[in-house]
Amino acid sequence: MTPRALRKLLDAILIPLLAVLSGLVLMGVLVVVTGKPLWESYQILFTSAFGCKNAATSCSLFTTLERATPLIFTGLSAVVAFRSGMFSIGQEGQYLMGAVMAAYLGYAIHLPYVIHPIVIILASMAAGAVYSWIPGILKVKLGVNELLATIMLNAIATTFTEYMVQYPMRADRGTTAHSPIIDATAFLPSFFQGSRWGVGFIIAVLAVIVVIVYLWRTKSGYEQRMAGQSLKFAFYGGIPSDQAAIRAMVISGALAGLAGAVEVLGVQHRIMTGFSTGLGFDGLTAAILGQTHPIGVFIVAILFAGLRLGAQIGLQIQVHIPQEVGGTIIGFIILFVAARKFYENSIASVRKLLTRNKDIKAKGEGG
Amino acid sequence: MVPILEMKGISRYFSSTDVLANDRVDFSVEKGVVHALVGENGAGKTTLMNILYGLIKPDSGEIFIEGKKVRIGHPNDAIKVGIGMVHQHFELVPSFTVAENIKLGIEPTRAGFLNTRAENEDVAQLAQKFGLKIDPQVRVRDLPVGMQQRVEILKVLQRQAKIVILDEPTAVLTPQEVGELSTVVRGLTKLGLTVIFITHKLIEVLDVCDRVSVMRAGRMVGTKAVAETDIPDLAKMMVGREVLLRVKKEPAKMGGVVFESKDASVADISGLAAISHVSFDVHAGEILGIAGVSGNGQTELVEALAGMKPLDGGKFFFKDKDITATNVRARRDLGIAHIPEDRMTVGLNLQTTLDENLIVSRYNQPEYSRMGFLIEKTIRNFVETVIKSFSISAARPGEGISKLSGGNLQKIVLGRELAGSPSLILANQPTRGLDVGSIEFVHKTLVEARDRGCAIVLVSVELEEIMSLADRILIFYRGMIQGELITSQTNEHEVGILMAGGTMEEVRKQKAAAESEVNR
C-alpha cells in the first residue's frame, strides 16, 4: 500500500476507532459506579463476545457472527441509499416486509432443497424493494421528503407484521403468537451443529463485495454517487439523477428485504410477535459509524453484535450487570461519532504539536 | 511621517497543506490612502490580512499601528486598535433592517425596550457622516448586493475603524456598483481613513487606488505608487513573467451555421420572462459574445442552450436539426460542450476524484463502459491526456480536487469540455474569479478551439473580455437582444450604451456624431 493510500485509510478509521474506545471507557465508568470489578468485566465482555473455546459447543464468536449477519445487510442497505443522496431510514420496514414474505413462502409453498430458499430470498428482496420504491417514487415525482416517508412506512410495516402474526399467519393459540415453522427444505444450513451461524453469513460477505463493485465500478453506481454528492453537478453533466435515486431506493430495499429472509430462513425459521428488534436502526448506525462504506459496515456490524451479545451472556449472567449496558455502549459510541468535531480538533492539535517539534528539530540541525 | 500600519517579517506556515503562505512579508501603509494588495490566488494576500485582523496567528513577525507595536490575537484586538474588515461574503441578517444589522449587539434601549427610532437616527447620522447614502429602515434582503456591501462598510465604520480592509470587494458587484464603491472609498480617505483594497483585477487598482503592493507565492514582490506603474507592469510582478493581457488572434474564418435559436423564450421562477423572443445564430469558427449587465437573462439563456432549462416558446436548431425537446445528455452527445458559470458547485463535484469529474459527460460512451462496468484503463488514459494537454500539474489521477486553486479547477472543466472536439462550446463567465495567468490560459484555449472550427457562445459581464475575444457581440438587456455589433467595427462605448438599455438608433447617432467630429 502506498503511504498516501495508507494515510487516507488511517484518516477514515481514526475517528470511529477513537469513538469506540471512548465508548468502552465510559462503560468502565458505569461498571465502577455500580461497584462491579472493572477489569474482569472487560474481560468477560470480550470473551463472551469474541471468544471461542470449542467450535462445536461453546463458541460465542460464531453467535456474534450470526447476529451480525442481518446487521450487515441493513447496514449495506443504508450505505446504498446514503451514498446516492437518499436519506432513507426505512431499513426496519423493508426488513420486516422481507421477513414476512420469507415466513409465508416458507410454509405456504413447497419446493425442493436449494430451490426453495433461492425462490424465497428473491421474493423477499422484491418485497423489500417494492416497499422502498414507494418513498423513492414519492420523492422523485412529488418531492416528498424520503426521511419522513420512510419513518411512516416503518410504522406501517411494524403494525402489518404484528397483524400477520396475530391473525392470518398465526400457527397456534398459545400465549405468544407466531407463524408456522417453515419447511426444512427452505432452511439456510448452518456451519456447525448447535450453532446458527451459517450460509447467511456467506451471502452477507458476498453482498459486501457486490455493493463495493456496484457503487465504485459500474456506470449505475457512478451515477448514483454523483447524484448523491452533488445534484447540480449530476444535472449539468447529463446524469439521469431521478432514475439513479429510484434505483438506489430499490437496491437499498432489496438488501434490507434480504436481511429479513436470511434471519427467517437461517435463524428463526418463523416470525413471532415482537419480531422487530430494531435491527434496521442498528444497521443504520452501523452505516454511519462505518463511514458509509461496505467494509466499515461489515466491521461495525460484528462489533455491535459482539457488544450486545457480550453484555447479554457475559455481563448479565456472570457479573450481574444488566444487559442493557451493551446498548448503552453502542449509544455512547454513536454519540461520540456525532461529536466528531471534538476528535477532529484534538487530532489537529496533536498533529500541529508533532510537526512543530519536527520543524524545530529541522531548524536546529540547519543552524 | 510614520505609516499608519506596518507589518514586519510576517511568516506563516500551514502544516496541513505544507504551504509557506507568508514568507517574511513586510507591508507598510500610509495614512489616508487607498492601498491595493494584489496577487494571484494563493499568493498569500488573504493570509496576510487574516493575520492583521487576528483571524490567524503568525509564526513570526510584528505589527505596528502608528509606530506603536501591537499584539493582535483575535478580531476584538484588531477592532480595538481601529482595524475593520469587510469580508467577501457578507455577514448580515437578511430579515433585519439596515439599522438593526449595523446596531446588532449594541442596540440603543429605553427602559429596557429597543429604541428603534434612536437606532434609525444613529445609523442615518453615521451614513451621512461618511457620505454613504442608505435608508436605515429597509430590510437587508430587499437590497441589491452593492447596497448590502455598503451596510457591511457602515458596520465597520461605526466601530471607529481607522483602517478598513476590503477583501475582494468588487467580485460580487456589477460595473455600476463598482463605480459607486470607488466613490465611497475615495470619500472615506478624504475623511482621513485608510483603506486596504484586496483584489486581483488590475484595472481597479489603477482606477481606485493610490499605492499598490504585489504579492507572489507568499512573498512581497514590491510596493509602488499607482501613478508610476501600469497594468502590464503589475501583471508581470504578479505572475513573474510577461503576460499577454489581450489574446492574439487572427480574424475569424467563419464556416456554416452550427446553431440557431428561433424566437426562444424562457420564464424565470416568478413566471416573468427571463429571456423573451431571442433569435440568433452561431457559425463554425466564430466566437459570439453575449454582453450585458449580470442578471439580464444570460444565465437562463446558457442553461436553456445546454438543455438544463426547457424553452417556454421558440425552437433551437443544431446543425439544422430541431433539438428543442432534447435533454442535457442528448445535447452533450451531439457535441455541445458547456463551461458553466459556477465551477465549484455545478461544473465540478469537489467531493470526488479527478477521474470521476472528468468522465461525467462521457462515462456512457462505449469506450468508457462495457456492459454497465466502467473501464478503468481508458478512463485513466483519458485523465492522463487531459492533465498533460492542459498542464494541470497540481492534479493527480485518482485523487481529490477540493484543494486545487480556482485556475486549476477551471483547467479541469476546460479539459473535460474541450476533449472530443465539440462543435459548439457554451462558455458562461469562463474567467470569473481567476487570476491573470489563468485568464490568459482560458482565453488562449478558447481562441484555439475557435480556430479549429468550433462555434463558441461566450457570456461575460466583463466588457474587456468580450471586446478582446468575441468576433460578434449580442447585447442582452432585460432578456432581449438589445443590439448586435461586429467587434472590429465597434468600441466599448457603443456596447456600453446598449448594455445600459440604449438602442441601436442611439448608437448610430453617436457614431455619426463622432465621425462628423473627426471630419471637422
HADDOCK unambig.tbl for C-alpha pairs under 7 A between the chains (distance, minus, plus):
assign (segid A and resid 217 and name CA) (segid B and resid 373 and name CA) 5.88 0.50 0.50
assign (segid A and resid 217 and name CA) (segid B and resid 374 and name CA) 5.64 0.50 0.50
assign (segid A and resid 218 and name CA) (segid B and resid 372 and name CA) 5.53 0.50 0.50
assign (segid A and resid 218 and name CA) (segid B and resid 373 and name CA) 4.09 0.50 0.50
assign (segid A and resid 218 and name CA) (segid B and resid 374 and name CA) 5.23 0.50 0.50
assign (segid A and resid 219 and name CA) (segid B and resid 372 and name CA) 5.33 0.50 0.50
assign (segid A and resid 219 and name CA) (segid B and resid 373 and name CA) 5.70 0.50 0.50
assign (segid A and resid 219 and name CA) (segid B and resid 374 and name CA) 5.83 0.50 0.50
assign (segid A and resid 229 and name CA) (segid B and resid 351 and name CA) 6.80 0.50 0.50
assign (segid A and resid 230 and name CA) (segid B and resid 349 and name CA) 6.21 0.50 0.50
assign (segid A and resid 232 and name CA) (segid B and resid 345 and name CA) 6.70 0.50 0.50
assign (segid A and resid 232 and name CA) (segid B and resid 346 and name CA) 5.22 0.50 0.50
assign (segid A and resid 233 and name CA) (segid B and resid 345 and name CA) 6.52 0.50 0.50
assign (segid A and resid 233 and name CA) (segid B and resid 346 and name CA) 4.51 0.50 0.50
assign (segid A and resid 233 and name CA) (segid B and resid 347 and name CA) 5.98 0.50 0.50
assign (segid A and resid 233 and name CA) (segid B and resid 348 and name CA) 6.08 0.50 0.50
assign (segid A and resid 233 and name CA) (segid B and resid 349 and name CA) 6.08 0.50 0.50
assign (segid A and resid 236 and name CA) (segid B and resid 308 and name CA) 6.93 0.50 0.50
assign (segid A and resid 236 and name CA) (segid B and resid 346 and name CA) 6.44 0.50 0.50
assign (segid A and resid 237 and name CA) (segid B and resid 360 and name CA) 5.49 0.50 0.50
assign (segid A and resid 237 and name CA) (segid B and resid 361 and name CA) 5.34 0.50 0.50
assign (segid A and resid 238 and name CA) (segid B and resid 328 and name CA) 4.84 0.50 0.50
assign (segid A and resid 238 and name CA) (segid B and resid 329 and name CA) 4.34 0.50 0.50
assign (segid A and resid 238 and name CA) (segid B and resid 361 and name CA) 6.74 0.50 0.50
